[in-house]
Amino acid sequence: MSFSLNNFAAGESTFVQKGLQPGTHQCSILDLKLEKPPYDPNQYNLVFSLMGPELGDDFEGFQVNRLDPSKGNYKGQIGNVKANQYGFKDWEYKGKTISRDESIQNFLGTFLKQVNLLDQFQGQNINAESIEDLVAEIRAFLIKGEYTFFFTLGAQRYYKDGSEYPNYALYLPKRLEGKFAYASTAEDSKLAAFNEAIHVYDKKVAGAVTEETATLAQGFAPAADVFGASPMSAPPVFEENVNDLQLP
């Protein structure tokens, strides 16, 4: 027996990540929900559950329901994306009270306006009794409409279990110079272009990533329980991140 590489041609890798990666993607909204981080029961994170375009029969995405494999797998890359880096809460800024719930309302109104759906949603004449109810109404509106949008996703990059491969905790970058992290079309001049140097940053930890911090992006769950695992990071310093909040 003899061996030779004379006619050997290395095959190119066709591996595609199951989860959305930082960058600009066309996505549909699978879920929209409020969650409270464990370090602050008074804070809310607004989280979008997104799916990218269908990638064909050769792509095997995350299971729709890990407890019920019969429901199959997602047909595109998916990910949980926070509306901003730091969440929403009541706080004081230069003598003004910044309301958590009004900030969430303002963010959602800005989102709907930027994707050209505000007039349509206002046409339903919805008056919600609480911010939780408003989010539920907007969630139903977006999912029922089966809309797709373009999102520019930033991320906190981190490593777990000594792996050399990064994981990403996704978020929507703040509005900067009139550019938004979302739009109804890729051609929208107000859609922020992805810039890794600005939109991706490394999680600063002393030592290895713990099991708690690894919950930031440990996979995907069915829409009904997708937000069960809360991000575990240091409490935000809001005074240093004023531009991420909706001021009165």
C-alpha atoms as an extended CHARMM CRD file, in Angstrom:
* protein
*
       248  EXT
         1         1  MET       CA              0.0000000000        0.0000000000        0.0000000000  PROA      1               0.0000000000
         2         2  SER       CA              1.2460000000        3.4450000000       -0.8660000000  PROA      2               0.0000000000
         3         3  PHE       CA              0.0370000000        6.9090000000        0.0720000000  PROA      3               0.0000000000
         4         4  SER       CA              0.1240000000       10.1410000000       -1.8990000000  PROA      4               0.0000000000
         5         5  LEU       CA             -1.2950000000       13.6440000000       -1.7920000000  PROA      5               0.0000000000
         6         6  ASN       CA             -0.7330000000       14.2490000000       -5.4830000000  PROA      6               0.0000000000
         7         7  ASN       CA             -4.4560000000       14.2910000000       -6.2990000000  PROA      7               0.0000000000
         8         8  PHE       CA             -5.7100000000       15.4890000000       -2.9270000000  PROA      8               0.0000000000
         9         9  ALA       CA             -7.9520000000       18.5650000000       -2.8430000000  PROA      9               0.0000000000
        10        10  ALA       CA             -8.9040000000       19.9580000000        0.5340000000  PROA      10              0.0000000000
        11        11  GLY       CA            -12.6220000000       20.5190000000        0.8850000000  PROA      11              0.0000000000
        12        12  GLU       CA            -13.8970000000       23.9000000000        2.0440000000  PROA      12              0.0000000000
        13        13  SER       CA            -15.8060000000       24.0500000000        5.2960000000  PROA      13              0.0000000000
        14        14  THR       CA            -19.5460000000       24.5310000000        4.9210000000  PROA      14              0.0000000000
        15        15  PHE       CA            -20.2420000000       24.9520000000        8.6490000000  PROA      15              0.0000000000
        16        16  VAL       CA            -22.7180000000       27.7020000000        9.4730000000  PROA      16              0.0000000000
        17        17  GLN       CA            -23.3050000000       28.9450000000       13.0100000000  PROA      17              0.0000000000
        18        18  LYS       CA            -26.7700000000       28.1960000000       14.3760000000  PROA      18              0.0000000000
        19        19  GLY       CA            -26.8670000000       31.5050000000       16.2110000000  PROA      19              0.0000000000
        20        20  LEU       CA            -26.8750000000       35.0110000000       14.8050000000  PROA      20              0.0000000000
        21        21  GLN       CA            -23.4940000000       36.7030000000       14.8560000000  PROA      21              0.0000000000
        22        22  PRO       CA            -22.6270000000       40.4000000000       15.1690000000  PROA      22              0.0000000000
        23        23  GLY       CA            -23.3080000000       42.2580000000       11.9360000000  PROA      23              0.0000000000
        24        24  THR       CA            -26.2640000000       43.4380000000        9.8770000000  PROA      24              0.0000000000
        25        25  HSD       CA            -28.9380000000       40.8190000000        9.1800000000  PROA      25              0.0000000000
        26        26  GLN       CA            -32.4290000000       40.6230000000        7.7500000000  PROA      26              0.0000000000
        27        27  CYS       CA            -34.5510000000       39.0920000000       10.5000000000  PROA      27              0.0000000000
        28        28  SER       CA            -38.0770000000       38.2670000000       11.5240000000  PROA      28              0.0000000000
        29        29  ILE       CA            -39.1980000000       38.7100000000       15.1260000000  PROA      29              0.0000000000
        30        30  LEU       CA            -40.0630000000       35.4780000000       16.9210000000  PROA      30              0.0000000000
        31        31  ASP       CA            -40.6650000000       37.0260000000       20.3090000000  PROA      31              0.0000000000
        32        32  LEU       CA            -40.4740000000       40.2870000000       22.2360000000  PROA      32              0.0000000000
        33        33  LYS       CA            -40.4140000000       40.2350000000       25.9970000000  PROA      33              0.0000000000
        34        34  LEU       CA            -39.4010000000       42.0530000000       29.1580000000  PROA      34              0.0000000000
        35        35  GLU       CA            -37.1010000000       40.3440000000       31.6220000000  PROA      35              0.0000000000
        36        36  LYS       CA            -35.6860000000       41.3670000000       34.9930000000  PROA      36              0.0000000000
        37        37  PRO       CA            -31.9930000000       40.6790000000       35.6250000000  PROA      37              0.0000000000
        38        38  PRO       CA            -31.2930000000       38.8980000000       38.9170000000  PROA      38              0.0000000000
        39        39  TYR       CA            -29.0460000000       41.6840000000       40.1970000000  PROA      39              0.0000000000
        40        40  ASP       CA            -31.7960000000       44.3540000000       40.0620000000  PROA      40              0.0000000000
        41        41  PRO       CA            -35.5190000000       43.5520000000       40.3580000000  PROA      41              0.0000000000
        42        42  ASN       CA            -36.3520000000       47.1600000000       39.4250000000  PROA      42              0.0000000000
        43        43  GLN       CA            -34.6520000000       46.9780000000       36.0290000000  PROA      43              0.0000000000
        44        44  TYR       CA            -36.1590000000       45.6900000000       32.8050000000  PROA      44              0.0000000000
        45        45  ASN       CA            -34.3450000000       44.3880000000       29.7550000000  PROA      45              0.0000000000
        46        46  LEU       CA            -36.3400000000       44.4860000000       26.5380000000  PROA      46              0.0000000000
        47        47  VAL       CA            -35.3230000000       41.4580000000       24.4840000000  PROA      47              0.0000000000
        48        48  PHE       CA            -36.0020000000       40.6540000000       20.8380000000  PROA      48              0.0000000000
        49        49  SER       CA            -35.8770000000       37.0280000000       19.7230000000  PROA      49              0.0000000000
        50        50  LEU       CA            -34.8010000000       37.1430000000       16.0660000000  PROA      50              0.0000000000
        51        51  MET       CA            -34.4060000000       34.6870000000       13.1950000000  PROA      51              0.0000000000
        52        52  GLY       CA            -32.4130000000       35.3340000000       10.0520000000  PROA      52              0.0000000000
        53        53  PRO       CA            -33.3360000000       34.1610000000        6.5340000000  PROA      53              0.0000000000
        54        54  GLU       CA            -34.0130000000       30.4840000000        5.8890000000  PROA      54              0.0000000000
        55        55  LEU       CA            -30.7440000000       28.7770000000        4.9080000000  PROA      55              0.0000000000
        56        56  GLY       CA            -32.0040000000       25.7330000000        3.0210000000  PROA      56              0.0000000000
        57        57  ASP       CA            -32.3480000000       22.0360000000        3.6450000000  PROA      57              0.0000000000
        58        58  ASP       CA            -28.6710000000       21.5310000000        4.4960000000  PROA      58              0.0000000000
        59        59  PHE       CA            -28.8970000000       23.8770000000        7.4690000000  PROA      59              0.0000000000
        60        60  GLU       CA            -29.9210000000       22.4260000000       10.8310000000  PROA      60              0.0000000000
        61        61  GLY       CA            -30.7950000000       25.1600000000       13.2890000000  PROA      61              0.0000000000
        62        62  PHE       CA            -31.5630000000       25.0500000000       16.9750000000  PROA      62              0.0000000000
        63        63  GLN       CA            -34.5600000000       23.0050000000       18.0380000000  PROA      63              0.0000000000
        64        64  VAL       CA            -37.8300000000       24.9430000000       18.2050000000  PROA      64              0.0000000000
        65        65  ASN       CA            -38.5750000000       23.2160000000       21.4960000000  PROA      65              0.0000000000
        66        66  ARG       CA            -35.8490000000       21.2670000000       23.2640000000  PROA      66              0.0000000000
        67        67  LEU       CA            -38.4920000000       19.3520000000       25.2170000000  PROA      67              0.0000000000
        68        68  ASP       CA            -40.4250000000       18.3850000000       22.0830000000  PROA      68              0.0000000000
        69        69  PRO       CA            -38.1250000000       17.4100000000       19.1790000000  PROA      69              0.0000000000
        70        70  SER       CA            -41.1680000000       16.6980000000       17.0040000000  PROA      70              0.0000000000
        71        71  LYS       CA            -41.5170000000       20.4610000000       16.4640000000  PROA      71              0.0000000000
        72        72  GLY       CA            -38.3760000000       20.4090000000       14.3860000000  PROA      72              0.0000000000
        73        73  ASN       CA            -35.6250000000       22.9790000000       14.0480000000  PROA      73              0.0000000000
        74        74  TYR       CA            -35.4490000000       26.6310000000       13.1310000000  PROA      74              0.0000000000
        75        75  LYS       CA            -34.7170000000       27.1670000000        9.4540000000  PROA      75              0.0000000000
        76        76  GLY       CA            -32.4480000000       30.1470000000       10.0090000000  PROA      76              0.0000000000
        77        77  GLN       CA            -29.9400000000       31.4950000000       12.5060000000  PROA      77              0.0000000000
        78        78  ILE       CA            -31.5250000000       32.7770000000       15.6830000000  PROA      78              0.0000000000
        79        79  GLY       CA            -30.5490000000       34.8870000000       18.6540000000  PROA      79              0.0000000000
        80        80  ASN       CA            -31.7820000000       36.8430000000       21.6520000000  PROA      80              0.0000000000
        81        81  VAL       CA            -30.9720000000       40.5460000000       21.3140000000  PROA      81              0.0000000000
        82        82  LYS       CA            -31.2850000000       43.1530000000       24.0540000000  PROA      82              0.0000000000
        83        83  ALA       CA            -32.7200000000       46.5170000000       23.0100000000  PROA      83              0.0000000000
        84        84  ASN       CA            -29.6350000000       48.2090000000       24.4430000000  PROA      84              0.0000000000
        85        85  GLN       CA            -26.5800000000       47.3940000000       26.4980000000  PROA      85              0.0000000000
        86        86  TYR       CA            -27.7720000000       48.5980000000       29.8650000000  PROA      86              0.0000000000
        87        87  GLY       CA            -31.4940000000       47.9710000000       30.2390000000  PROA      87              0.0000000000
        88        88  PHE       CA            -34.1360000000       50.3440000000       31.6070000000  PROA      88              0.0000000000
        89        89  LYS       CA            -34.8220000000       51.5640000000       35.1390000000  PROA      89              0.0000000000
        90        90  ASP       CA            -35.9530000000       54.6250000000       37.0830000000  PROA      90              0.0000000000
        91        91  TRP       CA            -33.1320000000       56.9970000000       37.9320000000  PROA      91              0.0000000000
        92        92  GLU       CA            -32.2620000000       60.6420000000       38.3990000000  PROA      92              0.0000000000
        93        93  TYR       CA            -30.2940000000       62.6650000000       35.8620000000  PROA      93              0.0000000000
        94        94  LYS       CA            -29.5090000000       66.3560000000       36.3710000000  PROA      94              0.0000000000
        95        95  GLY       CA            -32.5540000000       66.8110000000       38.5600000000  PROA      95              0.0000000000
        96        96  LYS       CA            -34.9250000000       64.9960000000       36.2260000000  PROA      96              0.0000000000
        97        97  THR       CA            -36.5810000000       61.6750000000       36.9210000000  PROA      97              0.0000000000
        98        98  ILE       CA            -36.0660000000       59.1790000000       34.1300000000  PROA      98              0.0000000000
        99        99  SER       CA            -38.9620000000       56.7260000000       34.1460000000  PROA      99              0.0000000000
       100       100  ARG       CA            -38.1430000000       53.1250000000       33.2950000000  PROA      100             0.0000000000
       101       101  ASP       CA            -41.5250000000       52.4210000000       31.7470000000  PROA      101             0.0000000000
       102       102  GLU       CA            -41.6700000000       55.6630000000       29.7650000000  PROA      102             0.0000000000
       103       103  SER       CA            -38.1740000000       54.9590000000       28.4450000000  PROA      103             0.0000000000
       104       104  ILE       CA            -39.3290000000       51.5530000000       27.2000000000  PROA      104             0.0000000000
       105       105  GLN       CA            -42.4130000000       53.1670000000       25.6420000000  PROA      105             0.0000000000
       106       106  ASN       CA            -40.2110000000       55.7570000000       23.9170000000  PROA      106             0.0000000000
       107       107  PHE       CA            -37.8670000000       53.0930000000       22.5900000000  PROA      107             0.0000000000
       108       108  LEU       CA            -40.7380000000       51.0650000000       21.1470000000  PROA      108             0.0000000000
       109       109  GLY       CA            -42.3060000000       54.1400000000       19.5890000000  PROA      109             0.0000000000
       110       110  THR       CA            -38.9920000000       55.0590000000       18.0020000000  PROA      110             0.0000000000
       111       111  PHE       CA            -38.5630000000       51.5050000000       16.7330000000  PROA      111             0.0000000000
       112       112  LEU       CA            -42.0070000000       51.4120000000       15.1060000000  PROA      112             0.0000000000
       113       113  LYS       CA            -41.4790000000       54.8310000000       13.5280000000  PROA      113             0.0000000000
       114       114  GLN       CA            -38.0880000000       53.8970000000       12.0990000000  PROA      114             0.0000000000
       115       115  VAL       CA            -39.4800000000       50.6900000000       10.5280000000  PROA      115             0.0000000000
       116       116  ASN       CA            -42.4950000000       52.5930000000        9.1310000000  PROA      116             0.0000000000
       117       117  LEU       CA            -45.1270000000       50.8640000000       11.2570000000  PROA      117             0.0000000000
       118       118  LEU       CA            -46.0170000000       53.5120000000       13.8330000000  PROA      118             0.0000000000
       119       119  ASP       CA            -49.0560000000       54.8480000000       11.9500000000  PROA      119             0.0000000000
       120       120  GLN       CA            -50.3850000000       51.3380000000       11.4450000000  PROA      120             0.0000000000
       121       121  PHE       CA            -49.9830000000       50.4420000000       15.1060000000  PROA      121             0.0000000000
       122       122  GLN       CA            -51.5290000000       53.7430000000       16.2340000000  PROA      122             0.0000000000
       123       123  GLY       CA            -54.4970000000       52.9420000000       14.0100000000  PROA      123             0.0000000000
       124       124  GLN       CA            -55.4290000000       50.1790000000       16.4560000000  PROA      124             0.0000000000
       125       125  ASN       CA            -55.9860000000       52.8180000000       19.1550000000  PROA      125             0.0000000000
       126       126  ILE       CA            -54.4810000000       50.6910000000       21.9090000000  PROA      126             0.0000000000
       127       127  ASN       CA            -54.3100000000       52.0980000000       25.4370000000  PROA      127             0.0000000000
       128       128  ALA       CA            -52.4150000000       49.6540000000       27.6390000000  PROA      128             0.0000000000
       129       129  GLU       CA            -52.7800000000       49.7010000000       31.4180000000  PROA      129             0.0000000000
       130       130  SER       CA            -49.1060000000       48.8760000000       32.0030000000  PROA      130             0.0000000000
       131       131  ILE       CA            -45.8060000000       48.7480000000       30.1350000000  PROA      131             0.0000000000
       132       132  GLU       CA            -46.0380000000       44.9610000000       30.2800000000  PROA      132             0.0000000000
       133       133  ASP       CA            -49.3740000000       45.1100000000       28.4660000000  PROA      133             0.0000000000
       134       134  LEU       CA            -48.0010000000       47.5230000000       25.8660000000  PROA      134             0.0000000000
       135       135  VAL       CA            -45.0730000000       45.2290000000       25.1120000000  PROA      135             0.0000000000
       136       136  ALA       CA            -47.4920000000       42.3080000000       24.7480000000  PROA      136             0.0000000000
       137       137  GLU       CA            -49.6210000000       44.2980000000       22.2840000000  PROA      137             0.0000000000
       138       138  ILE       CA            -46.6130000000       45.3090000000       20.1900000000  PROA      138             0.0000000000
       139       139  ARG       CA            -45.3090000000       41.7340000000       20.2840000000  PROA      139             0.0000000000
       140       140  ALA       CA            -48.6100000000       40.4200000000       18.9200000000  PROA      140             0.0000000000
       141       141  PHE       CA            -48.6900000000       43.1560000000       16.2600000000  PROA      141             0.0000000000
       142       142  LEU       CA            -45.1830000000       42.4060000000       15.0170000000  PROA      142             0.0000000000
       143       143  ILE       CA            -45.4910000000       38.6180000000       15.0300000000  PROA      143             0.0000000000
       144       144  LYS       CA            -48.9230000000       38.5710000000       13.4010000000  PROA      144             0.0000000000
       145       145  GLY       CA            -47.6770000000       40.8420000000       10.6340000000  PROA      145             0.0000000000
       146       146  GLU       CA            -44.8110000000       38.4570000000        9.7950000000  PROA      146             0.0000000000
       147       147  TYR       CA            -42.5830000000       41.4460000000        9.0770000000  PROA      147             0.0000000000
       148       148  THR       CA            -38.8840000000       41.2920000000        8.3670000000  PROA      148             0.0000000000
       149       149  PHE       CA            -36.4770000000       44.0690000000        9.2690000000  PROA      149             0.0000000000
       150       150  PHE       CA            -32.7790000000       44.7700000000        9.0120000000  PROA      150             0.0000000000
       151       151  PHE       CA            -30.9180000000       44.8090000000       12.3160000000  PROA      151             0.0000000000
       152       152  THR       CA            -27.3470000000       45.8350000000       13.0370000000  PROA      152             0.0000000000
       153       153  LEU       CA            -26.2910000000       43.6900000000       15.9690000000  PROA      153             0.0000000000
       154       154  GLY       CA            -23.5630000000       44.6000000000       18.3940000000  PROA      154             0.0000000000
       155       155  ALA       CA            -22.2500000000       42.1770000000       20.9790000000  PROA      155             0.0000000000
       156       156  GLN       CA            -20.3270000000       41.5700000000       24.1290000000  PROA      156             0.0000000000
       157       157  ARG       CA            -17.7500000000       38.9240000000       23.2230000000  PROA      157             0.0000000000
       158       158  TYR       CA            -16.7400000000       36.3770000000       25.8340000000  PROA      158             0.0000000000
       159       159  TYR       CA            -15.1870000000       32.9400000000       26.1180000000  PROA      159             0.0000000000
       160       160  LYS       CA            -16.2250000000       30.0530000000       28.3210000000  PROA      160             0.0000000000
       161       161  ASP       CA            -14.6530000000       26.8520000000       29.5820000000  PROA      161             0.0000000000
       162       162  GLY       CA            -11.2700000000       27.8230000000       28.1770000000  PROA      162             0.0000000000
       163       163  SER       CA            -12.5770000000       27.7400000000       24.6120000000  PROA      163             0.0000000000
       164       164  GLU       CA            -10.7260000000       29.6660000000       21.9220000000  PROA      164             0.0000000000
       165       165  TYR       CA            -14.0100000000       30.2800000000       20.1050000000  PROA      165             0.0000000000
       166       166  PRO       CA            -16.0140000000       33.3470000000       21.1240000000  PROA      166             0.0000000000
       167       167  ASN       CA            -19.6190000000       33.5480000000       22.2540000000  PROA      167             0.0000000000
       168       168  TYR       CA            -21.6670000000       36.7060000000       21.8080000000  PROA      168             0.0000000000
       169       169  ALA       CA            -24.2720000000       38.4060000000       23.9920000000  PROA      169             0.0000000000
       170       170  LEU       CA            -26.1460000000       40.4370000000       21.3740000000  PROA      170             0.0000000000
       171       171  TYR       CA            -27.6010000000       43.9320000000       21.7400000000  PROA      171             0.0000000000
       172       172  LEU       CA            -28.8290000000       46.7850000000       19.5410000000  PROA      172             0.0000000000
       173       173  PRO       CA            -26.2620000000       49.6120000000       19.4210000000  PROA      173             0.0000000000
       174       174  LYS       CA            -27.4300000000       53.0280000000       20.5320000000  PROA      174             0.0000000000
       175       175  ARG       CA            -28.5310000000       55.6580000000       18.0340000000  PROA      175             0.0000000000
       176       176  LEU       CA            -25.5220000000       57.6490000000       16.8980000000  PROA      176             0.0000000000
       177       177  GLU       CA            -25.4370000000       60.5970000000       14.4940000000  PROA      177             0.0000000000
       178       178  GLY       CA            -28.9750000000       59.8910000000       13.3710000000  PROA      178             0.0000000000
       179       179  LYS       CA            -28.2560000000       56.2320000000       12.5520000000  PROA      179             0.0000000000
       180       180  PHE       CA            -30.4070000000       53.4480000000       14.0090000000  PROA      180             0.0000000000
       181       181  ALA       CA            -29.6900000000       49.7600000000       14.5500000000  PROA      181             0.0000000000
       182       182  TYR       CA            -32.8970000000       48.7940000000       12.7160000000  PROA      182             0.0000000000
       183       183  ALA       CA            -34.7100000000       49.6430000000        9.4960000000  PROA      183             0.0000000000
       184       184  SER       CA            -37.3410000000       48.2370000000        7.1780000000  PROA      184             0.0000000000
       185       185  THR       CA            -34.9420000000       48.0330000000        4.2150000000  PROA      185             0.0000000000
       186       186  ALA       CA            -31.2140000000       47.5970000000        3.7460000000  PROA      186             0.0000000000
       187       187  GLU       CA            -31.1520000000       50.7710000000        1.6460000000  PROA      187             0.0000000000
       188       188  ASP       CA            -32.4640000000       52.9840000000        4.4530000000  PROA      188             0.0000000000
       189       189  SER       CA            -29.9380000000       55.7930000000        4.8630000000  PROA      189             0.0000000000
       190       190  LYS       CA            -30.6440000000       55.8310000000        8.6080000000  PROA      190             0.0000000000
       191       191  LEU       CA            -29.5670000000       52.2100000000        9.1200000000  PROA      191             0.0000000000
       192       192  ALA       CA            -26.2720000000       52.1000000000       11.0000000000  PROA      192             0.0000000000
       193       193  ALA       CA            -23.4850000000       50.2400000000        9.2250000000  PROA      193             0.0000000000
       194       194  PHE       CA            -21.8770000000       47.5150000000       11.3090000000  PROA      194             0.0000000000
       195       195  ASN       CA            -18.4490000000       48.4350000000       12.6530000000  PROA      195             0.0000000000
       196       196  GLU       CA            -16.7900000000       45.7330000000       14.7210000000  PROA      196             0.0000000000
       197       197  ALA       CA            -14.4160000000       48.2100000000       16.3430000000  PROA      197             0.0000000000
       198       198  ILE       CA            -17.3920000000       50.1260000000       17.7480000000  PROA      198             0.0000000000
       199       199  HSD       CA            -20.1220000000       47.5320000000       18.1180000000  PROA      199             0.0000000000
       200       200  VAL       CA            -18.2520000000       44.5410000000       19.5830000000  PROA      200             0.0000000000
       201       201  TYR       CA            -16.4320000000       44.6810000000       22.8810000000  PROA      201             0.0000000000
       202       202  ASP       CA            -14.8330000000       42.0810000000       25.1170000000  PROA      202             0.0000000000
       203       203  LYS       CA            -16.1970000000       41.1200000000       28.4830000000  PROA      203             0.0000000000
       204       204  LYS       CA            -13.5970000000       41.9700000000       31.0780000000  PROA      204             0.0000000000
       205       205  VAL       CA            -13.2470000000       39.1890000000       33.6280000000  PROA      205             0.0000000000
       206       206  ALA       CA            -10.5890000000       38.1470000000       36.0870000000  PROA      206             0.0000000000
       207       207  GLY       CA             -9.9370000000       34.5090000000       35.2890000000  PROA      207             0.0000000000
       208       208  ALA       CA            -12.1550000000       32.0220000000       33.5430000000  PROA      208             0.0000000000
       209       209  VAL       CA            -15.7620000000       32.6760000000       32.6800000000  PROA      209             0.0000000000
       210       210  THR       CA            -18.0170000000       31.2140000000       35.3390000000  PROA      210             0.0000000000
       211       211  GLU       CA            -21.1250000000       29.1500000000       34.8140000000  PROA      211             0.0000000000
       212       212  GLU       CA            -23.2150000000       32.2120000000       35.6850000000  PROA      212             0.0000000000
       213       213  THR       CA            -21.6000000000       34.5480000000       33.1810000000  PROA      213             0.0000000000
       214       214  ALA       CA            -21.7430000000       31.8440000000       30.5390000000  PROA      214             0.0000000000
       215       215  THR       CA            -25.5340000000       32.0460000000       30.5190000000  PROA      215             0.0000000000
       216       216  LEU       CA            -25.2900000000       35.1850000000       28.3680000000  PROA      216             0.0000000000
       217       217  ALA       CA            -25.5110000000       33.1850000000       25.1460000000  PROA      217             0.0000000000
       218       218  GLN       CA            -25.5460000000       29.4650000000       25.8600000000  PROA      218             0.0000000000
       219       219  GLY       CA            -27.9170000000       28.5250000000       23.0790000000  PROA      219             0.0000000000
       220       220  PHE       CA            -31.5020000000       29.0220000000       22.1550000000  PROA      220             0.0000000000
       221       221  ALA       CA            -34.7590000000       27.9060000000       23.7420000000  PROA      221             0.0000000000
       222       222  PRO       CA            -38.3220000000       27.7750000000       22.4590000000  PROA      222             0.0000000000
       223       223  ALA       CA            -40.0860000000       31.1110000000       22.1700000000  PROA      223             0.0000000000
       224       224  ALA       CA            -42.2730000000       30.3510000000       25.1730000000  PROA      224             0.0000000000
       225       225  ASP       CA            -39.2970000000       30.0850000000       27.5320000000  PROA      225             0.0000000000
       226       226  VAL       CA            -36.5220000000       31.7130000000       25.5570000000  PROA      226             0.0000000000
       227       227  PHE       CA            -35.8630000000       34.3620000000       28.1720000000  PROA      227             0.0000000000
       228       228  GLY       CA            -35.7180000000       32.0960000000       31.1980000000  PROA      228             0.0000000000
       229       229  ALA       CA            -31.9560000000       32.5190000000       31.5480000000  PROA      229             0.0000000000
       230       230  SER       CA            -31.0390000000       36.1120000000       32.4140000000  PROA      230             0.0000000000
       231       231  PRO       CA            -27.7470000000       37.7590000000       31.5280000000  PROA      231             0.0000000000
       232       232  MET       CA            -25.3850000000       37.8080000000       34.4750000000  PROA      232             0.0000000000
       233       233  SER       CA            -23.1730000000       40.8490000000       34.3320000000  PROA      233             0.0000000000
       234       234  ALA       CA            -22.2190000000       43.7190000000       36.5850000000  PROA      234             0.0000000000
       235       235  PRO       CA            -24.9910000000       46.2190000000       37.3110000000  PROA      235             0.0000000000
       236       236  PRO       CA            -24.9220000000       49.0730000000       34.7970000000  PROA      236             0.0000000000
       237       237  VAL       CA            -23.6240000000       52.5190000000       35.6500000000  PROA      237             0.0000000000
       238       238  PHE       CA            -26.3250000000       54.6410000000       34.0580000000  PROA      238             0.0000000000
       239       239  GLU       CA            -24.7150000000       58.0110000000       34.5740000000  PROA      239             0.0000000000
       240       240  GLU       CA            -21.8820000000       56.8750000000       32.2830000000  PROA      240             0.0000000000
       241       241  ASN       CA            -24.2500000000       55.6290000000       29.5920000000  PROA      241             0.0000000000
       242       242  VAL       CA            -26.7970000000       58.3960000000       29.2850000000  PROA      242             0.0000000000
       243       243  ASN       CA            -26.9750000000       58.1920000000       25.4950000000  PROA      243             0.0000000000
       244       244  ASP       CA            -28.4570000000       54.7020000000       25.6730000000  PROA      244             0.0000000000
       245       245  LEU       CA            -31.5360000000       55.9000000000       27.5410000000  PROA      245             0.0000000000
       246       246  GLN       CA            -34.5810000000       57.8860000000       26.5040000000  PROA      246             0.0000000000
       247       247  LEU       CA            -34.4340000000       61.1860000000       28.3590000000  PROA      247             0.0000000000
       248       248  PRO       CA            -37.6310000000       63.1600000000       29.0870000000  PROA      248             0.0000000000
